[in-house]
Amino acid sequence: MKDFNFYAPTRVVFGRQAEEQLSQLVRQYGGTKVLIHYGGGSARRSGLLDKVEKMLAEADIPYVELGGVVPNPLLSKVKEGIGLCCREGVDFILAVGGGSVIDSAKAIGYGVPYEGDVWDFWEGKAVPHSCLPIGVMLTIPAAGSEMSSSCVITRDDGLIKRGINSDLCRCRFAIMNPERTMTLPDYQTAAGATDILMHTLERYFSKHEDMMLTDALAEALMRTVIDVTPDVLTQPDDYRLRAQIMWAGSLSHNDLMECGTEKDFATHKLEHELSALYGVTHGAGLAALWPSWARYVMDRHLSRFVQFAVNVMGVTNDFTNPRATALKGIAAIERFFSSIGMPISIPELIGRPATDEEIALLVRKCSRDGKMNIGAMEILTPADMEQIYCMANK
């Protein structure tokens, strides 16, 4: 079991009336002028933005707005937000949306007090030392960014997608009303549930195995998401089901599931290049890659894959053939992904096989021109990355 330092400072306000506490929370965390940051027109059409504006106005809290955040949020929008905040004297950012909006808000928060190019942080040329305070009104359970230290941004030039981690960007509060997720399209709901699962899987598959309690928490979270997601898709207005998914998303990525473990996140890094290159949904890209990663590393970590197969996927343990049990577990999660409309290969994801040139580009970008390995439970070289992409491309 690995020593750990667990820090989760975000105040979570969860429930049907959670939004009503917005103005009080902004004041509590020092906001005197707010940037309302959001994505597309759905935030306006749903009436949520109108409600946010009204609550802030009634509390005499001035605000400015910046919409237009896209999936796989772009550096250009971040820089637009930094300029707006600096001109307007913004001292608090409110993200209204899901992980893309939250990550864009975090990047803006890093950039306002920084005198250089904010992309320096993702290039490793500088380390953040300050960040504007950020609050969240969550509408899409998936990324878990509302309680995480991570921030993933895509540079428009060259479609370079990178992530950084710092406790400075952890949100001061997260307002979470499951009712706000009931109008999500089925595909977005399913992709979000997949992302939640993967945040736990990438911590569960660890070389540190003496962690029974953390394992039990992770297994319960994964079983809950697997059990609930099909029902959410057939009963989208069920508050209890939506609440399970929403809370699982936060717990999956607030570092609780890695207490005593060492997160791997190789599949995430492999997928970042897929979503950057093809513009696909992050959760769908993870579903297309993880089974191939699993089969590639499985033989060197059989006991872990057997434990997953039995405790999470409900596979009967064949004690005479652990490899067969492990393979059945991987096949079981593939069936789950397919059942909720997620792809389990690159051709399913993008509608065709990737070309050899595209595979080479994915490897080059993921490995930073062959200079970087990825993973923790299993260290992957550029040659390993190529093998996994090729396996997923069949």
C-alpha positions as CSV (number, residue, x, y, z in Angstrom):
1,M,0.0,0.0,0.0
2,K,1.4,3.4,-1.0
3,D,1.5,6.3,1.4
4,F,-0.9,9.1,0.4
5,N,-2.0,12.6,1.1
6,F,-5.7,13.1,0.6
7,Y,-7.0,16.6,0.0
8,A,-10.6,17.3,-1.1
9,P,-11.5,20.9,-0.1
10,T,-14.5,21.4,-2.5
11,R,-17.8,22.2,-0.7
12,V,-20.5,20.0,-2.3
13,V,-24.1,21.4,-2.2
14,F,-26.2,18.5,-3.6
15,G,-30.0,18.3,-4.1
16,R,-33.0,19.7,-5.8
17,Q,-32.7,23.2,-4.4
18,A,-29.0,23.4,-4.5
19,E,-28.9,26.3,-6.9
20,E,-30.6,28.6,-4.4
21,Q,-27.3,28.8,-2.4
22,L,-25.3,30.3,-5.3
23,S,-25.1,33.9,-4.3
24,Q,-24.3,33.1,-0.7
25,L,-21.5,30.7,-1.8
26,V,-20.0,33.3,-4.2
27,R,-19.9,35.8,-1.4
28,Q,-18.5,33.3,1.1
29,Y,-15.6,32.6,-1.2
30,G,-14.7,36.2,-1.9
31,G,-16.4,36.8,-5.2
32,T,-17.2,40.5,-5.9
33,K,-17.3,40.3,-9.7
34,V,-18.0,37.1,-11.5
35,L,-17.2,35.6,-14.9
36,I,-20.1,33.2,-15.8
37,H,-18.4,30.7,-18.1
38,Y,-20.5,28.2,-20.1
39,G,-20.7,26.1,-23.2
40,G,-23.4,26.1,-25.9
41,G,-27.0,27.3,-26.2
42,S,-28.4,24.6,-24.0
43,A,-27.5,26.5,-20.8
44,R,-29.6,29.4,-22.1
45,R,-32.4,27.3,-23.5
46,S,-32.8,25.4,-20.3
47,G,-33.3,28.6,-18.3
48,L,-30.4,27.9,-16.1
49,L,-28.3,30.9,-17.2
50,D,-31.3,33.2,-16.7
51,K,-31.7,31.8,-13.1
52,V,-28.0,32.3,-12.4
53,E,-28.1,35.9,-13.7
54,K,-31.2,36.7,-11.7
55,M,-29.7,35.3,-8.4
56,L,-26.4,37.2,-8.8
57,A,-28.3,40.5,-9.8
58,E,-30.6,40.2,-6.8
59,A,-27.5,39.8,-4.5
60,D,-25.9,42.9,-6.2
61,I,-23.0,40.8,-7.5
62,P,-21.9,42.1,-10.9
63,Y,-20.9,39.7,-13.6
64,V,-19.7,39.3,-17.2
65,E,-20.3,36.2,-19.4
66,L,-18.3,34.1,-21.8
67,G,-19.9,31.2,-23.6
68,G,-18.8,29.0,-26.4
69,V,-16.8,26.4,-24.7
70,V,-16.6,23.2,-26.8
71,P,-15.9,19.6,-25.9
72,N,-12.1,19.2,-25.6
73,P,-11.9,22.9,-24.6
74,L,-9.6,25.1,-26.6
75,L,-6.7,27.3,-25.6
76,S,-8.1,30.2,-27.8
77,K,-11.2,30.4,-25.6
78,V,-9.1,30.3,-22.5
79,K,-7.1,33.2,-23.7
80,E,-10.3,35.1,-24.6
81,G,-11.5,34.5,-21.0
82,I,-8.2,35.7,-19.5
83,G,-8.4,38.9,-21.5
84,L,-12.0,39.5,-20.5
85,C,-11.3,38.9,-16.8
86,C,-8.3,41.2,-16.8
87,R,-10.2,44.0,-18.5
88,E,-13.3,43.6,-16.3
89,G,-11.6,43.1,-12.9
90,V,-13.2,39.7,-12.4
91,D,-12.1,38.0,-9.1
92,F,-14.3,34.8,-9.2
93,I,-15.2,32.4,-12.0
94,L,-18.5,30.4,-12.1
95,A,-18.4,27.5,-14.4
96,V,-21.9,26.5,-15.6
97,G,-21.7,23.1,-17.4
98,G,-19.6,20.0,-17.4
99,G,-16.0,19.0,-17.5
100,S,-15.0,21.0,-20.5
101,V,-16.4,24.3,-19.1
102,I,-14.9,23.6,-15.7
103,D,-11.4,22.9,-17.2
104,S,-11.7,26.0,-19.4
105,A,-12.5,28.0,-16.2
106,K,-9.6,26.5,-14.4
107,A,-7.2,27.4,-17.2
108,I,-8.6,31.0,-17.2
109,G,-8.1,31.0,-13.4
110,Y,-4.4,30.1,-13.9
111,G,-3.9,32.6,-16.6
112,V,-5.3,35.8,-15.1
113,P,-2.5,36.2,-12.5
114,Y,0.2,34.9,-14.8
115,E,2.3,37.3,-16.9
116,G,3.4,34.8,-19.5
117,D,1.6,32.5,-22.0
118,V,-0.8,30.3,-20.0
119,W,0.2,27.4,-22.3
120,D,3.5,27.4,-20.5
121,F,1.9,25.4,-17.7
122,W,0.9,22.6,-20.1
123,E,4.3,22.7,-21.8
124,G,6.1,22.3,-18.5
125,K,7.9,25.6,-18.9
126,A,6.3,27.0,-15.7
127,V,4.3,25.9,-12.7
128,P,1.1,27.6,-11.5
129,H,1.5,29.6,-8.3
130,S,-1.9,31.2,-8.2
131,C,-5.5,30.7,-9.5
132,L,-8.7,32.7,-9.3
133,P,-11.3,31.0,-7.1
134,I,-13.7,28.9,-9.1
135,G,-17.2,27.6,-8.3
136,V,-19.3,25.2,-10.4
137,M,-22.9,24.6,-11.2
138,L,-22.6,21.1,-12.6
139,T,-24.9,20.0,-15.5
140,I,-23.0,17.0,-16.9
141,P,-21.7,14.2,-14.6
142,A,-18.7,12.7,-16.3
143,A,-15.3,14.4,-15.9
144,G,-15.3,14.8,-12.2
145,S,-13.5,18.1,-12.7
146,E,-15.8,19.7,-10.1
147,M,-13.7,18.0,-7.3
148,S,-10.4,17.2,-9.0
149,S,-7.1,18.9,-9.3
150,S,-6.8,18.3,-13.0
151,C,-7.3,20.6,-16.0
152,V,-7.1,19.4,-19.6
153,I,-6.9,21.9,-22.5
154,T,-6.3,21.5,-26.3
155,R,-4.1,23.9,-28.1
156,D,-5.8,24.9,-31.4
157,D,-2.5,24.9,-33.3
158,G,-1.6,21.3,-33.9
159,L,-4.5,20.0,-31.8
160,I,-2.2,19.2,-28.8
161,K,-4.2,18.0,-25.8
162,R,-2.5,18.2,-22.5
163,G,-3.4,17.9,-18.8
164,I,-1.9,19.3,-15.6
165,N,-2.6,18.9,-12.0
166,S,-2.5,21.4,-9.1
167,D,-4.5,21.8,-5.9
168,L,-4.7,25.5,-6.7
169,C,-7.5,24.9,-9.2
170,R,-9.7,22.8,-7.0
171,C,-13.1,24.4,-7.0
172,R,-14.3,26.2,-3.9
173,F,-17.8,24.8,-4.3
174,A,-19.8,22.5,-6.6
175,I,-23.6,23.0,-6.8
176,M,-25.0,19.7,-8.0
177,N,-28.7,19.2,-8.8
178,P,-29.4,15.9,-10.5
179,E,-32.5,17.4,-12.1
180,R,-30.2,19.5,-14.3
181,T,-29.0,16.3,-16.0
182,M,-32.3,14.9,-17.0
183,T,-32.4,16.4,-20.5
184,L,-28.9,15.1,-21.5
185,P,-28.9,13.1,-24.7
186,D,-28.5,9.4,-24.2
187,Y,-25.1,9.4,-25.9
188,Q,-23.8,12.1,-23.6
189,T,-25.1,10.3,-20.5
190,A,-23.5,7.0,-21.6
191,A,-20.2,8.7,-22.5
192,G,-20.2,10.4,-19.1
193,A,-20.9,7.2,-17.3
194,T,-17.9,5.6,-19.2
195,D,-15.6,8.5,-18.2
196,I,-16.7,8.0,-14.5
197,L,-15.9,4.3,-14.7
198,M,-12.6,4.9,-16.3
199,H,-11.5,7.4,-13.7
200,T,-11.9,4.6,-11.1
201,L,-10.5,1.8,-13.4
202,E,-7.3,3.8,-14.0
203,R,-6.8,3.9,-10.2
204,Y,-8.0,0.4,-9.5
205,F,-5.5,-1.2,-11.8
206,S,-2.4,-0.4,-9.7
207,K,0.8,-2.2,-8.8
208,H,0.0,-1.5,-5.1
209,E,-2.4,-4.3,-4.2
210,D,-2.5,-4.1,-0.3
211,M,-5.5,-1.7,-0.2
212,M,-8.6,-3.7,0.6
213,L,-10.7,-0.7,1.7
214,T,-9.9,1.5,-1.3
215,D,-10.5,-1.5,-3.5
216,A,-13.9,-2.2,-1.9
217,L,-14.9,1.5,-2.4
218,A,-13.8,1.4,-6.0
219,E,-15.6,-1.8,-6.8
220,A,-18.8,-0.5,-5.2
221,L,-18.6,2.6,-7.3
222,M,-18.0,0.8,-10.5
223,R,-20.8,-1.7,-9.9
224,T,-23.2,1.1,-9.1
225,V,-22.4,2.9,-12.4
226,I,-22.7,-0.4,-14.4
227,D,-26.0,-1.2,-12.7
228,V,-27.6,2.2,-12.9
229,T,-26.6,3.5,-16.4
230,P,-28.9,1.2,-18.4
231,D,-31.8,2.2,-16.2
232,V,-31.0,5.9,-16.5
233,L,-31.1,5.6,-20.3
234,T,-34.6,4.1,-20.1
235,Q,-35.8,6.3,-17.2
236,P,-34.1,9.7,-17.8
237,D,-36.3,11.6,-15.4
238,D,-35.7,9.3,-12.4
239,Y,-34.0,11.6,-9.8
240,R,-32.7,8.7,-7.7
241,L,-30.9,7.1,-10.7
242,R,-29.5,10.5,-11.9
243,A,-28.2,11.2,-8.4
244,Q,-26.2,8.0,-8.3
245,I,-24.4,8.9,-11.5
246,M,-23.8,12.5,-10.5
247,W,-22.3,11.6,-7.1
248,A,-20.2,8.8,-8.6
249,G,-18.7,11.2,-11.0
250,S,-17.4,13.4,-8.2
251,L,-16.1,10.5,-6.0
252,S,-14.4,8.8,-9.0
253,H,-12.1,11.7,-9.6
254,N,-11.6,13.5,-6.3
255,D,-8.6,11.2,-5.5
256,L,-10.5,9.1,-2.9
257,M,-10.2,6.1,-5.2
258,E,-6.4,6.3,-5.3
259,C,-5.8,6.4,-1.6
260,G,-3.0,3.8,-1.2
261,T,-2.8,3.2,-4.9
262,E,-0.9,4.8,-7.8
263,K,-3.1,5.9,-10.7
264,D,-2.1,4.6,-14.1
265,F,-4.0,6.8,-16.6
266,A,-2.3,5.4,-19.6
267,T,-5.6,4.9,-21.4
268,H,-6.5,8.5,-20.7
269,K,-3.3,9.8,-22.2
270,L,-3.8,7.5,-25.3
271,E,-7.3,8.8,-25.6
272,H,-6.4,12.4,-25.4
273,E,-4.7,12.1,-28.7
274,L,-7.8,10.4,-30.2
275,S,-10.2,13.2,-29.1
276,A,-7.7,15.9,-30.1
277,L,-7.2,14.4,-33.6
278,Y,-10.7,13.3,-34.4
279,G,-12.9,15.5,-32.1
280,V,-14.6,12.5,-30.6
281,T,-16.3,12.4,-27.2
282,H,-13.7,11.6,-24.5
283,G,-15.8,8.9,-22.8
284,A,-16.4,7.2,-26.1
285,G,-12.7,7.3,-26.9
286,L,-11.9,5.7,-23.5
287,A,-14.3,2.8,-24.2
288,A,-12.7,2.2,-27.6
289,L,-9.2,1.9,-26.1
290,W,-9.4,0.4,-22.6
291,P,-10.2,-3.2,-23.7
292,S,-7.1,-3.2,-25.9
293,W,-4.9,-1.8,-23.1
294,A,-6.3,-4.4,-20.8
295,R,-5.5,-7.3,-23.0
296,Y,-2.1,-5.9,-23.7
297,V,-1.0,-5.7,-20.1
298,M,-3.2,-8.4,-18.6
299,D,-0.8,-11.3,-18.5
300,R,1.7,-9.5,-16.2
301,H,-1.1,-8.5,-13.8
302,L,-3.4,-11.5,-13.8
303,S,-4.5,-11.4,-10.2
304,R,-5.7,-7.8,-10.6
305,F,-7.7,-8.6,-13.7
306,V,-9.2,-11.7,-12.0
307,Q,-10.3,-9.6,-9.0
308,F,-11.9,-7.1,-11.3
309,A,-13.7,-9.8,-13.3
310,V,-15.1,-11.4,-10.2
311,N,-15.8,-8.5,-7.9
312,V,-17.0,-5.9,-10.5
313,M,-18.2,-7.8,-13.5
314,G,-19.7,-10.8,-11.7
315,V,-17.7,-13.4,-13.6
316,T,-17.5,-16.9,-12.0
317,N,-13.9,-17.5,-11.0
318,D,-12.3,-20.4,-12.8
319,F,-9.6,-21.2,-10.3
320,T,-7.9,-23.6,-12.7
321,N,-7.6,-21.0,-15.4
322,P,-7.1,-17.4,-14.1
323,R,-6.3,-16.1,-17.6
324,A,-9.7,-17.3,-18.9
325,T,-11.4,-15.5,-15.9
326,A,-9.5,-12.3,-16.6
327,L,-10.5,-12.4,-20.3
328,K,-14.1,-12.9,-19.4
329,G,-14.0,-9.8,-17.3
330,I,-12.7,-7.7,-20.1
331,A,-15.3,-9.2,-22.5
332,A,-18.0,-8.4,-19.9
333,I,-17.2,-4.7,-19.8
334,E,-17.0,-4.6,-23.6
335,R,-20.6,-6.0,-23.6
336,F,-21.6,-3.3,-21.1
337,F,-20.0,-0.5,-23.2
338,S,-21.8,-1.8,-26.3
339,S,-25.1,-2.1,-24.5
340,I,-25.1,1.6,-23.7
341,G,-24.0,2.6,-27.2
342,M,-20.3,3.1,-26.6
343,P,-17.7,1.9,-29.2
344,I,-15.2,-0.7,-28.3
345,S,-12.7,-0.1,-31.2
346,I,-11.3,2.9,-33.1
347,P,-13.3,2.0,-36.3
348,E,-16.5,2.0,-34.3
349,L,-15.5,5.3,-32.8
350,I,-14.6,7.3,-35.9
351,G,-16.5,5.2,-38.6
352,R,-13.4,3.8,-40.2
353,P,-10.0,2.3,-39.3
354,A,-7.3,4.8,-38.6
355,T,-4.6,5.0,-41.2
356,D,-1.0,3.9,-40.6
357,E,0.0,7.6,-40.8
358,E,-2.6,8.5,-38.2
359,I,-1.5,5.8,-35.8
360,A,2.1,7.1,-36.2
361,L,0.9,10.6,-35.4
362,L,-1.1,9.5,-32.4
363,V,2.0,7.7,-31.0
364,R,4.3,10.7,-31.7
365,K,2.0,13.1,-29.9
366,C,1.3,10.8,-27.0
367,S,5.0,10.1,-26.5
368,R,6.0,13.7,-27.1
369,D,8.1,12.7,-30.1
370,G,9.3,9.5,-28.6
371,K,10.7,11.2,-25.5
372,M,8.1,10.1,-22.9
373,N,6.7,6.9,-21.6
374,I,3.2,6.7,-20.0
375,G,1.5,4.5,-17.3
376,A,2.3,3.4,-13.8
377,M,1.1,-0.2,-13.3
378,E,2.6,-0.9,-16.6
379,I,5.1,1.5,-18.2
380,L,4.3,1.9,-21.9
381,T,7.0,2.9,-24.4
382,P,6.2,4.4,-27.8
383,A,6.3,0.9,-29.2
384,D,3.8,-0.3,-26.7
385,M,1.5,2.6,-27.5
386,E,1.6,1.7,-31.1
387,Q,0.7,-1.9,-30.3
388,I,-2.3,-0.8,-28.3
389,Y,-3.6,1.6,-30.9
390,C,-3.2,-1.1,-33.5
391,M,-5.1,-3.6,-31.4
392,A,-7.9,-1.1,-30.9
393,N,-7.9,-0.4,-34.7
394,K,-9.2,-3.9,-35.6
